[in-house]
Amino acid sequence: MIELVFATNNAHKLAEVQAIVGGSFTLKSLADIACTDDIPETGVTFQENAQQKTDYLVSKYGLYCFGDDSGMEVDALDLAPGVYSARYSGTRDMEQNINLVLTNLGDTTNRTARFKTVISLYYNEQQYFFEGSIEGDIIAERRGVDGFGYDPIFIPKGYSETFAEMTAAQKNAISHRAIAVQKLADFLKEQG
């Protein structure tokens, strides 16, 4: 069985990804390899940030690994918060980040947005990238209690529930991360 380190200690993300890939390979978190370092994320694109994570783990541990960077792009906010999604308000407090998005949107009628994920994989001495995105709209008030991040204010196109109102299985079937992770899983299965 293929063993990969996922460059995260976010239990939500780890559980989401493991649910998508099932038993096709074993995921380890940063904690599982005793990595307590604060891996830099100084890129200006999702791809740069994802690659920084894998480059760091390869240089320090030499392990097969993957890292991702995800965020929400709001058209009326010139694609903000983008790569700064986790710290849009200057903090990692998602309530404050959501409040700032809603405040900045104000009464804007253009509420189109998307979640985007880029995964950087280091495997067999090669670097690979997988991308997923899902279009939707930002609503004016939070709905739902599941999920994390901006899930309570994002309704994917074709649905009436926010990501936070969906079950994990429903979200994992359509999310940006699910799309990118499925591409990753399909690639790894082809590798044998």
Disulfide bonds with the S-S distance in Angstrom:
none
